[in-house]
Structures are given as structure tokens and as C-alpha cells.
């Protein structure tokens, strides 16, 4: 019983220090919450979108990007607001659709679009998703330019025909199969992975905060009397 009484007194001495209460109880929960919200699953990246005009191609690309289920798309009124949002972290990436895209494509020239992202985010992954959506829209444009040169038809007529042919073509399906046991279960939440890795850190911090009481017990001679 004396051992339990001494241990309880050590716990009381530790909790009297307000800094220990912060590092043992408040700081671990706050850090796990922050890491889980920042890097946990279940959060789609935000992509900013700016359309310089409401042309046919720009509208089609915007609809294709917004249809991506893995992206949250926000439209901006001007380029400066979009660039500022990406710079300050309000959006992970930004897509700029310039004016005159229809005229550029009709002239047989290459259509250029702008894409910006933060260097510390998921820029390459977002770029691949956005690029796939753009390629799906621009594939009929290349076919329309070829048909326009060979047949002399108007660009709008050739583009409409190319889009109809693409829609009628059979699509491709992808099947993903997991062989063996998955590394992480499908029910893993956004806080589960981070909490388990932070547990070791905060066990160390709690032991560090409690060690002050053990050192004090040794300085007061309590440890020697317990051993005797």
C-alpha cells in the first residue's frame, strides 16, 4: 500500500505542473486532430478554375474537370484571385483557360492552357487527373482539325461529327484487383494511421514529464527508503 501511496503522490506532483497537463493531455489530442485533418483520407483536393470566356471548348473542359469525383472545383472571377488562392493554400492547383480557344483550334493551331500548383502538395497527381479530363475533350478537336483540312468542312461541323463518333465508340473499363492482404484496411479512418504513429511519441513525452517526479523521489530519499 505504501508503494501505491507514493505513486499517487508522484502523480499528484506531476499534475500540479500546468505545463505537464498541457503536454500529457491537451497537446497529443490537438496534434493528432491537426495531422488527421491535414493529411488524412477523405478530403478531395481543391482545384481553382478560371475561364477567360464562355467558348465551346472552355465550357466543355470546365464541365469535364468539374465532373471528376476526386476533385473539388471552385471557379474564380480573375487570374489574380486564382493565383493568390494557390499561393496561400486556398487551392492546391489552378487551371487557366484562355480566351479564344475556339478560334485557335479552328485555325489549326495548338491550344495552350495554364496550370499552376504548389510545390509542397499533390501537384503531379492533380495534374494527371486534370490532364486526363482535358485530353478527353481535346481528342475530338484534333480529329476535327484533320477532317477540316481533308474535307473542307467547317470546324464546328467537323467537331460535332468527331464528338458524336467518340461518344458512339466503345469505352474502356479498368478493373483493380488486390492480390494478397491489403496494407491498410478499407475501413481505416483519417485519424487512425496518424494516431497510431503519434502514440509512440506521446508515450515518450508522458514518460519524460513523469520522470521529474521519479527524480524528485530519488532526491528526497524516498526511493532509498522503499528499497530498504
C-alpha atoms as a printed R data frame, in Angstrom:
    type eleno elety resid chain resno       x       y       z
1   ATOM     1    CA   UNK     A     1   0.000   0.000   0.000
2   ATOM     2    CA   UNK     A     2   2.900   2.341   0.677
3   ATOM     3    CA   UNK     A     3   4.083   1.868  -2.880
4   ATOM     4    CA   UNK     A     4   0.643   2.898  -4.218
5   ATOM     5    CA   UNK     A     5   0.566   5.901  -1.916
6   ATOM     6    CA   UNK     A     6   3.988   7.045  -3.095
7   ATOM     7    CA   UNK     A     7   2.997   6.534  -6.738
8   ATOM     8    CA   UNK     A     8  -0.198   8.517  -6.223
9   ATOM     9    CA   UNK     A     9   1.774  11.365  -4.648
10  ATOM    10    CA   UNK     A    10   4.121  11.361  -7.652
11  ATOM    11    CA   UNK     A    11   1.152  11.603  -9.999
12  ATOM    12    CA   UNK     A    12  -0.267  14.490  -7.986
13  ATOM    13    CA   UNK     A    13   3.060  16.319  -8.109
14  ATOM    14    CA   UNK     A    14   3.223  15.821 -11.846
15  ATOM    15    CA   UNK     A    15  -0.299  17.156 -12.390
16  ATOM    16    CA   UNK     A    16   0.376  20.233 -10.260
17  ATOM    17    CA   UNK     A    17   2.606  21.483 -13.063
18  ATOM    18    CA   UNK     A    18   0.281  23.076 -15.617
19  ATOM    19    CA   UNK     A    19   2.777  22.506 -18.396
20  ATOM    20    CA   UNK     A    20   2.587  18.749 -17.751
21  ATOM    21    CA   UNK     A    21  -1.210  18.825 -18.135
22  ATOM    22    CA   UNK     A    22  -0.773  20.519 -21.499
23  ATOM    23    CA   UNK     A    23   1.879  18.117 -22.843
24  ATOM    24    CA   UNK     A    24   0.235  14.947 -21.493
25  ATOM    25    CA   UNK     A    25  -3.444  15.567 -22.288
26  ATOM    26    CA   UNK     A    26  -4.095  18.611 -24.493
27  ATOM    27    CA   UNK     A    27  -1.153  18.665 -26.911
28  ATOM    28    CA   UNK     A    28  -1.430  14.992 -28.053
29  ATOM    29    CA   UNK     A    29  -5.132  15.301 -28.920
30  ATOM    30    CA   UNK     A    30  -4.641  18.634 -30.666
31  ATOM    31    CA   UNK     A    31  -1.718  17.375 -32.751
32  ATOM    32    CA   UNK     A    32  -3.493  14.170 -33.792
33  ATOM    33    CA   UNK     A    33  -6.540  16.210 -34.784
34  ATOM    34    CA   UNK     A    34  -4.386  18.598 -36.815
35  ATOM    35    CA   UNK     A    35  -2.430  15.857 -38.601
36  ATOM    36    CA   UNK     A    36  -5.558  13.835 -39.291
37  ATOM    37    CA   UNK     A    37  -7.384  16.815 -40.764
38  ATOM    38    CA   UNK     A    38  -4.397  17.861 -42.867
39  ATOM    39    CA   UNK     A    39  -3.117  14.532 -44.211
40  ATOM    40    CA   UNK     A    40  -5.906  12.047 -43.511
41  ATOM    41    CA   UNK     A    41  -8.015  10.459 -46.198
42  ATOM    42    CA   UNK     A    42 -11.477  11.516 -47.232
43  ATOM    43    CA   UNK     A    43 -10.569  15.052 -48.315
44  ATOM    44    CA   UNK     A    44 -10.591  15.894 -52.026
45  ATOM    45    CA   UNK     A    45  -8.012  18.416 -53.289
46  ATOM    46    CA   UNK     A    46  -9.324  21.824 -54.312
47  ATOM    47    CA   UNK     A    47  -8.685  22.960 -57.891
48  ATOM    48    CA   UNK     A    48  -9.329  26.549 -58.916
49  ATOM    49    CA   UNK     A    49 -10.724  27.221 -62.401
50  ATOM    50    CA   UNK     A    50 -10.706  30.445 -64.391
51  ATOM    51    CA   UNK     A    51 -12.444  30.830 -67.761
52  ATOM    52    CA   UNK     A    52 -11.454  33.876 -69.788
53  ATOM    53    CA   UNK     A    53 -14.530  33.391 -71.996
54  ATOM    54    CA   UNK     A    54 -17.506  31.064 -72.328
55  ATOM    55    CA   UNK     A    55 -16.457  29.398 -75.564
56  ATOM    56    CA   UNK     A    56 -17.423  25.892 -76.539
57  ATOM    57    CA   UNK     A    57 -14.104  24.261 -75.710
58  ATOM    58    CA   UNK     A    58 -13.624  26.167 -72.460
59  ATOM    59    CA   UNK     A    59 -17.082  25.179 -71.257
60  ATOM    60    CA   UNK     A    60 -16.520  21.530 -72.220
61  ATOM    61    CA   UNK     A    61 -13.181  21.387 -70.387
62  ATOM    62    CA   UNK     A    62 -14.679  23.066 -67.323
63  ATOM    63    CA   UNK     A    63 -17.530  20.544 -67.260
64  ATOM    64    CA   UNK     A    64 -15.091  17.631 -67.640
65  ATOM    65    CA   UNK     A    65 -12.896  18.829 -64.775
66  ATOM    66    CA   UNK     A    66 -15.887  19.501 -62.541
67  ATOM    67    CA   UNK     A    67 -17.197  16.006 -63.278
68  ATOM    68    CA   UNK     A    68 -14.117  14.441 -61.667
69  ATOM    69    CA   UNK     A    69 -15.278  12.928 -58.380
70  ATOM    70    CA   UNK     A    70 -11.813  13.158 -56.805
71  ATOM    71    CA   UNK     A    71 -11.600  16.957 -57.191
72  ATOM    72    CA   UNK     A    72 -13.382  19.894 -55.606
73  ATOM    73    CA   UNK     A    73 -13.512  22.606 -58.287
74  ATOM    74    CA   UNK     A    74 -14.001  26.295 -57.470
75  ATOM    75    CA   UNK     A    75 -14.422  28.898 -60.192
76  ATOM    76    CA   UNK     A    76 -12.687  32.268 -59.889
77  ATOM    77    CA   UNK     A    77 -13.541  35.601 -61.479
78  ATOM    78    CA   UNK     A    78  -9.998  36.569 -62.492
79  ATOM    79    CA   UNK     A    79  -6.475  35.181 -62.814
80  ATOM    80    CA   UNK     A    80  -5.084  37.177 -59.889
81  ATOM    81    CA   UNK     A    81  -7.610  35.726 -57.431
82  ATOM    82    CA   UNK     A    82  -6.854  32.181 -58.577
83  ATOM    83    CA   UNK     A    83  -3.088  32.649 -58.382
84  ATOM    84    CA   UNK     A    84  -3.433  34.163 -54.897
85  ATOM    85    CA   UNK     A    85  -5.601  31.249 -53.739
86  ATOM    86    CA   UNK     A    86  -2.999  28.718 -54.902
87  ATOM    87    CA   UNK     A    87  -0.185  30.725 -53.358
88  ATOM    88    CA   UNK     A    88  -1.922  30.985 -49.967
89  ATOM    89    CA   UNK     A    89  -3.094  27.372 -49.911
90  ATOM    90    CA   UNK     A    90  -6.776  28.054 -50.595
91  ATOM    91    CA   UNK     A    91  -6.488  25.768 -53.632
92  ATOM    92    CA   UNK     A    92  -3.959  23.029 -54.318
93  ATOM    93    CA   UNK     A    93  -3.857  23.796 -58.050
94  ATOM    94    CA   UNK     A    94  -5.276  26.179 -60.619
95  ATOM    95    CA   UNK     A    95  -6.317  25.786 -64.262
96  ATOM    96    CA   UNK     A    96  -6.402  28.823 -66.580
97  ATOM    97    CA   UNK     A    97  -8.482  28.564 -69.763
98  ATOM    98    CA   UNK     A    98  -7.546  31.492 -72.051
99  ATOM    99    CA   UNK     A    99  -9.823  33.428 -74.344
100 ATOM   100    CA   UNK     A   100 -10.173  32.488 -77.995
101 ATOM   101    CA   UNK     A   101  -9.693  28.743 -77.602
102 ATOM   102    CA   UNK     A   102 -12.298  28.005 -80.251
103 ATOM   103    CA   UNK     A   103 -10.667  30.367 -82.753
104 ATOM   104    CA   UNK     A   104  -7.209  28.928 -82.048
105 ATOM   105    CA   UNK     A   105  -8.432  25.370 -82.590
106 ATOM   106    CA   UNK     A   106 -10.308  26.351 -85.740
107 ATOM   107    CA   UNK     A   107  -7.134  27.905 -87.142
108 ATOM   108    CA   UNK     A   108  -5.382  24.555 -86.678
109 ATOM   109    CA   UNK     A   109  -3.028  25.895 -84.006
110 ATOM   110    CA   UNK     A   110  -2.139  24.354 -80.685
111 ATOM   111    CA   UNK     A   111  -4.358  25.423 -77.786
112 ATOM   112    CA   UNK     A   112  -2.337  26.391 -74.710
113 ATOM   113    CA   UNK     A   113  -3.733  26.363 -71.186
114 ATOM   114    CA   UNK     A   114  -2.136  27.352 -67.887
115 ATOM   115    CA   UNK     A   115  -1.750  25.106 -64.860
116 ATOM   116    CA   UNK     A   116  -0.211  26.159 -61.535
117 ATOM   117    CA   UNK     A   117   0.259  24.227 -58.318
118 ATOM   118    CA   UNK     A   118   2.066  24.425 -55.017
119 ATOM   119    CA   UNK     A   119   5.465  22.678 -54.799
120 ATOM   120    CA   UNK     A   120   4.610  21.076 -51.440
121 ATOM   121    CA   UNK     A   121   1.277  19.494 -52.372
122 ATOM   122    CA   UNK     A   122  -0.139  16.836 -54.661
123 ATOM   123    CA   UNK     A   123   0.513  18.812 -57.840
124 ATOM   124    CA   UNK     A   124   1.652  15.922 -60.073
125 ATOM   125    CA   UNK     A   125  -1.325  13.779 -59.074
126 ATOM   126    CA   UNK     A   126  -3.779  16.630 -59.651
127 ATOM   127    CA   UNK     A   127  -2.119  17.454 -62.970
128 ATOM   128    CA   UNK     A   128  -2.584  13.891 -64.198
129 ATOM   129    CA   UNK     A   129  -6.299  13.937 -63.326
130 ATOM   130    CA   UNK     A   130  -6.852  17.348 -64.913
131 ATOM   131    CA   UNK     A   131  -4.775  16.353 -67.946
132 ATOM   132    CA   UNK     A   132  -6.903  13.243 -68.489
133 ATOM   133    CA   UNK     A   133 -10.080  15.337 -68.432
134 ATOM   134    CA   UNK     A   134  -8.591  17.834 -70.895
135 ATOM   135    CA   UNK     A   135  -7.378  15.064 -73.220
136 ATOM   136    CA   UNK     A   136 -10.862  13.587 -73.322
137 ATOM   137    CA   UNK     A   137 -12.241  16.923 -74.526
138 ATOM   138    CA   UNK     A   138  -9.395  17.804 -76.900
139 ATOM   139    CA   UNK     A   139  -9.192  14.433 -78.677
140 ATOM   140    CA   UNK     A   140 -12.166  15.225 -80.962
141 ATOM   141    CA   UNK     A   141 -10.628  18.650 -81.663
142 ATOM   142    CA   UNK     A   142  -7.557  17.063 -83.253
143 ATOM   143    CA   UNK     A   143  -9.802  14.809 -85.332
144 ATOM   144    CA   UNK     A   144 -11.906  17.820 -86.350
145 ATOM   145    CA   UNK     A   145  -8.814  19.739 -87.482
146 ATOM   146    CA   UNK     A   146  -7.725  16.767 -89.590
147 ATOM   147    CA   UNK     A   147 -11.205  16.363 -91.119
148 ATOM   148    CA   UNK     A   148 -11.426  20.093 -91.808
149 ATOM   149    CA   UNK     A   149  -8.151  20.031 -93.769
150 ATOM   150    CA   UNK     A   150  -9.077  16.910 -95.745
151 ATOM   151    CA   UNK     A   151 -12.758  17.551 -96.482
152 ATOM   152    CA   UNK     A   152 -13.039  21.334 -96.358
153 ATOM   153    CA   UNK     A   153 -15.899  21.172 -93.868
154 ATOM   154    CA   UNK     A   154 -16.347  23.883 -91.269
155 ATOM   155    CA   UNK     A   155 -14.692  23.424 -87.900
156 ATOM   156    CA   UNK     A   156 -17.990  23.345 -85.976
157 ATOM   157    CA   UNK     A   157 -19.414  20.690 -88.287
158 ATOM   158    CA   UNK     A   158 -16.270  18.543 -88.122
159 ATOM   159    CA   UNK     A   159 -16.070  18.926 -84.342
160 ATOM   160    CA   UNK     A   160 -19.698  17.902 -83.900
161 ATOM   161    CA   UNK     A   161 -19.143  14.809 -86.052
162 ATOM   162    CA   UNK     A   162 -15.952  13.901 -84.174
163 ATOM   163    CA   UNK     A   163 -17.688  14.254 -80.813
164 ATOM   164    CA   UNK     A   164 -20.538  12.033 -81.995
165 ATOM   165    CA   UNK     A   165 -18.093   9.388 -83.141
166 ATOM   166    CA   UNK     A   166 -16.224   9.499 -79.823
167 ATOM   167    CA   UNK     A   167 -19.487   9.162 -77.897
168 ATOM   168    CA   UNK     A   168 -20.530   6.170 -80.007
169 ATOM   169    CA   UNK     A   169 -17.152   4.413 -79.666
170 ATOM   170    CA   UNK     A   170 -16.940   1.678 -77.023
171 ATOM   171    CA   UNK     A   171 -15.244   2.842 -73.860
172 ATOM   172    CA   UNK     A   172 -12.546   1.198 -71.796
173 ATOM   173    CA   UNK     A   173 -13.104  -0.228 -68.346
174 ATOM   174    CA   UNK     A   174 -10.483  -0.750 -65.667
175 ATOM   175    CA   UNK     A   175 -10.715  -3.424 -63.013
176 ATOM   176    CA   UNK     A   176  -8.492  -3.167 -59.935
177 ATOM   177    CA   UNK     A   177  -7.771  -6.359 -58.012
178 ATOM   178    CA   UNK     A   178  -5.877  -6.563 -54.741
179 ATOM   179    CA   UNK     A   179  -3.642  -9.630 -54.535
180 ATOM   180    CA   UNK     A   180  -2.894 -10.804 -51.044
181 ATOM   181    CA   UNK     A   181  -3.696  -8.844 -47.936
182 ATOM   182    CA   UNK     A   182  -4.060  -5.077 -48.223
183 ATOM   183    CA   UNK     A   183  -1.566  -2.958 -46.313
184 ATOM   184    CA   UNK     A   184  -4.328  -0.875 -44.744
185 ATOM   185    CA   UNK     A   185  -7.964  -1.957 -44.252
186 ATOM   186    CA   UNK     A   186 -10.667  -0.185 -46.234
187 ATOM   187    CA   UNK     A   187 -12.289   0.987 -43.005
188 ATOM   188    CA   UNK     A   188  -9.192   2.930 -41.950
189 ATOM   189    CA   UNK     A   189 -10.220   6.462 -40.963
190 ATOM   190    CA   UNK     A   190  -8.344   9.677 -41.478
191 ATOM   191    CA   UNK     A   191  -7.161   9.753 -37.843
192 ATOM   192    CA   UNK     A   192  -6.329   6.062 -37.395
193 ATOM   193    CA   UNK     A   193  -2.980   5.993 -39.177
194 ATOM   194    CA   UNK     A   194  -1.724   9.237 -37.669
195 ATOM   195    CA   UNK     A   195  -2.882   8.390 -34.147
196 ATOM   196    CA   UNK     A   196  -1.012   5.092 -34.070
197 ATOM   197    CA   UNK     A   197   2.241   6.688 -35.206
198 ATOM   198    CA   UNK     A   198   1.896   9.560 -32.727
199 ATOM   199    CA   UNK     A   199   1.249   7.173 -29.845
200 ATOM   200    CA   UNK     A   200   4.937   6.306 -29.529
201 ATOM   201    CA   UNK     A   201   5.892   9.981 -29.459
202 ATOM   202    CA   UNK     A   202   3.465  10.896 -26.704
203 ATOM   203    CA   UNK     A   203   4.268   7.855 -24.603
204 ATOM   204    CA   UNK     A   204   7.805   9.190 -24.636
205 ATOM   205    CA   UNK     A   205   6.648  12.718 -23.720
206 ATOM   206    CA   UNK     A   206   4.454  11.410 -20.917
207 ATOM   207    CA   UNK     A   207   7.328   9.343 -19.558
208 ATOM   208    CA   UNK     A   208   9.565  12.391 -19.807
209 ATOM   209    CA   UNK     A   209   7.090  14.517 -17.848
210 ATOM   210    CA   UNK     A   210   6.641  11.780 -15.222
211 ATOM   211    CA   UNK     A   211  10.360  11.229 -14.839
212 ATOM   212    CA   UNK     A   212  10.633  14.529 -12.989
213 ATOM   213    CA   UNK     A   213   8.627  13.015 -10.139
214 ATOM   214    CA   UNK     A   214  10.889   9.962 -10.072
215 ATOM   215    CA   UNK     A   215  13.967  12.190  -9.902
216 ATOM   216    CA   UNK     A   216  12.390  14.190  -7.083
217 ATOM   217    CA   UNK     A   217  11.618  10.994  -5.175
218 ATOM   218    CA   UNK     A   218  15.252   9.979  -5.506
219 ATOM   219    CA   UNK     A   219  16.481  13.378  -4.324
220 ATOM   220    CA   UNK     A   220  14.166  13.250  -1.282
221 ATOM   221    CA   UNK     A   221  15.432   9.774  -0.369
222 ATOM   222    CA   UNK     A   222  12.056   8.098  -0.887
223 ATOM   223    CA   UNK     A   223  13.496   5.590  -3.360
224 ATOM   224    CA   UNK     A   224  16.204   4.507  -0.886
225 ATOM   225    CA   UNK     A   225  13.658   4.024   1.873
226 ATOM   226    CA   UNK     A   226  11.436   1.969  -0.498
227 ATOM   227    CA   UNK     A   227  14.369  -0.320  -1.345
228 ATOM   228    CA   UNK     A   228  15.299  -0.747   2.304
